[in-house]
Amino acid sequence: MIVGSLLHNSQLIEIVEETGAHVVCDDMCSGSRYFAGNIEQTNDLIKAISTRYLLKAPCARMKRTGLRLEVAKKLAKEYKVDGIIYQTLKFCDNHLYDYPFYRNFFQKMRVPVHQIENDFPGGNLGQIRTRIEAFIEML
């Protein structure tokens, strides 16, 4: 499972899958979190859209770490996740601040979490590949 901030291209997923592992789900700002939840079909569509937007798990900049942890926990259980890659963009302080909470939360569930700090536009792919390979071997 990949968790974290914006993923600007699919190279991280490709690297994980080239090691023989599978990305079974994600909880990222630019991933499934953006599309999660349904809009209730009512006569007041503006209210329905607003409600869905306000009740979904927010980005780290909106705080509510507990809600994001619960969503990630639900996904990890549903997809039988063996390990989590916590991907952040360099200098995305909000997600960097959240990482210790995720690590400690999933450590109690005995699910290893590995942090990858990614440059925009991915100039450190060799280093990321080596770190992911080592994490996958550990699993």
C-alpha contacts under 8 A as a table, 3 or more apart, distances in Angstrom:
res1	aa1	res2	aa2	distance
1	M	23	V	5.37
1	M	24	V	5.87
1	M	25	C	5.14
1	M	26	D	5.30
1	M	27	D	7.80
1	M	76	A	7.30
1	M	81	V	6.32
1	M	83	G	6.53
1	M	84	I	4.87
1	M	85	I	6.25
2	I	23	V	6.97
2	I	25	C	6.83
2	I	26	D	4.74
2	I	27	D	6.43
2	I	28	M	7.24
2	I	84	I	5.75
2	I	85	I	4.79
2	I	86	Y	5.95
2	I	87	Q	6.81
3	V	26	D	5.65
3	V	27	D	4.70
3	V	28	M	5.19
3	V	72	A	7.81
3	V	84	I	6.97
3	V	85	I	6.16
3	V	86	Y	4.80
3	V	87	Q	6.03
4	G	27	D	6.57
4	G	28	M	4.82
4	G	29	C	6.78
4	G	86	Y	5.43
4	G	87	Q	4.96
4	G	88	T	5.63
4	G	95	H	6.54
5	S	28	M	5.45
5	S	29	C	5.23
5	S	30	S	7.23
5	S	59	C	7.83
5	S	87	Q	6.44
5	S	88	T	5.19
5	S	89	L	6.60
5	S	92	C	7.81
5	S	95	H	6.44
6	L	28	M	6.46
6	L	29	C	5.31
6	L	30	S	5.16
6	L	31	G	7.93
6	L	88	T	7.30
6	L	89	L	7.06
7	L	10	S	7.31
7	L	28	M	7.51
7	L	29	C	7.82
7	L	30	S	6.18
7	L	31	G	7.74
8	H	30	S	7.92
8	H	120	F	7.76
8	H	121	P	7.48
9	N	12	L	7.54
10	S	13	I	5.39
10	S	14	E	6.23
11	Q	14	E	4.95
11	Q	15	I	6.12
12	L	15	I	5.13
12	L	16	V	6.34
13	I	16	V	5.16
13	I	17	E	6.22
13	I	23	V	6.79
14	E	17	E	5.17
14	E	18	E	6.01
15	I	18	E	5.10
15	I	19	T	6.57
15	I	129	R	6.14
15	I	132	I	7.74
16	V	19	T	5.46
16	V	20	G	7.14
16	V	21	A	5.90
16	V	22	H	6.81
16	V	23	V	7.19
16	V	129	R	7.81
16	V	132	I	6.64
16	V	133	E	7.72
17	E	20	G	5.26
17	E	21	A	5.00
17	E	22	H	5.30
17	E	23	V	6.99
18	E	21	A	7.24
19	T	133	E	6.22
19	T	136	I	7.45
21	A	136	I	7.07
23	V	26	D	7.51
24	V	79	Y	6.58
24	V	81	V	7.51
25	C	75	L	7.27
25	C	79	Y	7.12
26	D	31	G	6.52
26	D	32	S	6.30
26	D	33	R	7.79
27	D	31	G	6.40
27	D	32	S	6.06
27	D	33	R	5.45
27	D	71	V	7.99
27	D	72	A	6.41
28	M	31	G	4.81
28	M	32	S	6.58
28	M	33	R	5.77
28	M	34	Y	7.67
29	C	32	S	7.72
29	C	33	R	5.96
29	C	34	Y	6.03
29	C	59	C	6.12
30	S	33	R	7.11
30	S	34	Y	6.04
31	G	34	Y	5.84
31	G	35	F	7.43
32	S	35	F	5.24
32	S	36	A	5.92
33	R	36	A	5.09
33	R	56	K	7.88
33	R	57	A	7.00
36	A	56	K	7.11
37	G	52	R	6.91
37	G	56	K	6.90
38	N	52	R	6.90
39	I	48	A	5.89
39	I	49	I	5.90
39	I	52	R	5.82
40	E	48	A	5.67
40	E	49	I	7.80
40	E	52	R	7.89
41	Q	45	L	7.09
41	Q	48	A	7.18
42	T	45	L	6.05
42	T	48	A	6.92
44	D	47	K	5.50
44	D	48	A	6.36
45	L	48	A	4.88
45	L	49	I	6.02
46	I	49	I	5.23
46	I	50	S	6.08
47	K	50	S	5.01
47	K	51	T	5.98
48	A	51	T	5.13
48	A	52	R	6.26
49	I	52	R	5.26
49	I	53	Y	6.17
50	S	53	Y	5.07
50	S	54	L	6.08
51	T	54	L	5.17
51	T	55	L	6.05
52	R	55	L	5.33
52	R	56	K	6.12
53	Y	56	K	5.73
54	L	58	P	7.97
57	A	67	L	6.13
57	A	68	R	5.52
57	A	71	V	7.15
58	P	61	R	7.85
58	P	62	M	6.05
58	P	63	K	7.57
58	P	64	R	7.21
58	P	68	R	7.07
59	C	62	M	5.68
59	C	63	K	7.40
60	A	63	K	5.29
60	A	64	R	7.41
60	A	65	T	6.92
60	A	94	N	5.40
60	A	95	H	5.72
60	A	98	D	7.22
61	R	94	N	5.48
61	R	95	H	7.76
64	R	67	L	5.58
64	R	68	R	6.78
65	T	68	R	5.15
65	T	69	L	6.11
65	T	98	D	7.03
65	T	101	F	7.96
66	G	69	L	5.06
66	G	70	E	6.24
67	L	70	E	5.15
67	L	71	V	6.29
68	R	71	V	5.13
68	R	72	A	6.14
69	L	72	A	5.08
69	L	73	K	5.98
69	L	102	Y	6.76
69	L	105	F	7.67
70	E	73	K	4.95
70	E	74	K	6.14
71	V	74	K	5.16
71	V	75	L	6.30
72	A	75	L	5.10
72	A	76	A	6.01
73	K	76	A	5.03
73	K	77	K	6.19
73	K	106	F	7.91
74	K	77	K	5.31
74	K	78	E	6.03
75	L	78	E	5.03
75	L	79	Y	5.96
76	A	79	Y	5.44
76	A	80	K	5.69
76	A	81	V	4.93
77	K	80	K	5.00
77	K	81	V	6.62
81	V	84	I	7.32
81	V	111	V	7.66
82	D	111	V	6.19
82	D	112	P	7.44
82	D	139	L	7.03
83	G	111	V	5.49
83	G	112	P	5.04
83	G	113	V	5.98
83	G	114	H	7.94
83	G	139	L	6.99
84	I	111	V	7.20
84	I	112	P	6.25
84	I	113	V	4.65
84	I	114	H	6.30
85	I	113	V	5.79
85	I	114	H	4.96
85	I	115	Q	5.87
85	I	116	I	6.85
86	Y	99	Y	7.25
86	Y	113	V	6.64
86	Y	114	H	5.86
86	Y	115	Q	4.61
86	Y	116	I	6.05
87	Q	115	Q	5.89
87	Q	116	I	4.79
87	Q	117	E	5.91
87	Q	118	N	6.90
88	T	92	C	6.59
88	T	95	H	6.28
88	T	96	L	6.77
88	T	115	Q	7.64
88	T	116	I	6.36
88	T	117	E	4.96
88	T	118	N	5.96
89	L	92	C	5.46
89	L	117	E	5.64
89	L	118	N	4.80
89	L	119	D	5.92
89	L	120	F	6.80
90	K	117	E	5.65
90	K	118	N	5.70
90	K	119	D	5.53
90	K	120	F	7.47
91	F	96	L	7.80
92	C	95	H	5.82
92	C	96	L	6.24
93	D	96	L	4.86
93	D	97	Y	5.89
94	N	97	Y	5.21
94	N	98	D	6.52
95	H	98	D	4.98
95	H	99	Y	6.36
96	L	99	Y	5.38
97	Y	100	P	6.97
98	D	101	F	5.46
98	D	102	Y	6.53
99	Y	102	Y	5.17
99	Y	103	R	6.11
99	Y	115	Q	7.62
100	P	103	R	5.02
100	P	104	N	6.05
101	F	104	N	5.35
101	F	105	F	5.93
102	Y	105	F	5.08
102	Y	106	F	6.04
102	Y	113	V	7.69
103	R	106	F	5.51
103	R	107	Q	5.87
103	R	112	P	7.55
103	R	113	V	5.65
103	R	114	H	7.96
104	N	107	Q	4.98
104	N	108	K	6.48
105	F	108	K	5.61
105	F	109	M	6.99
106	F	109	M	4.85
106	F	110	R	6.16
106	F	111	V	5.23
106	F	112	P	6.75
106	F	113	V	7.08
107	Q	110	R	4.83
107	Q	111	V	5.62
107	Q	112	P	6.14
107	Q	113	V	7.54
108	K	111	V	7.62
112	P	139	L	7.90
114	H	135	F	7.02
116	I	128	I	6.92
116	I	131	R	7.94
118	N	122	G	6.24
118	N	124	N	7.04
118	N	128	I	7.83
119	D	122	G	4.90
119	D	123	G	5.97
119	D	124	N	6.48
120	F	123	G	7.08
122	G	125	L	5.97
124	N	127	Q	5.58
124	N	128	I	6.32
125	L	128	I	4.94
125	L	129	R	6.00
126	G	129	R	5.16
126	G	130	T	6.40
127	Q	130	T	5.24
127	Q	131	R	6.30
128	I	131	R	5.15
128	I	132	I	6.06
129	R	132	I	5.20
129	R	133	E	6.05
130	T	133	E	5.17
130	T	134	A	6.28
131	R	134	A	5.19
131	R	135	F	6.21
132	I	135	F	4.97
132	I	136	I	6.06
133	E	136	I	5.19
133	E	137	E	6.19
134	A	137	E	5.13
134	A	138	M	6.28
135	F	138	M	5.07
135	F	139	L	6.53
136	I	139	L	5.19
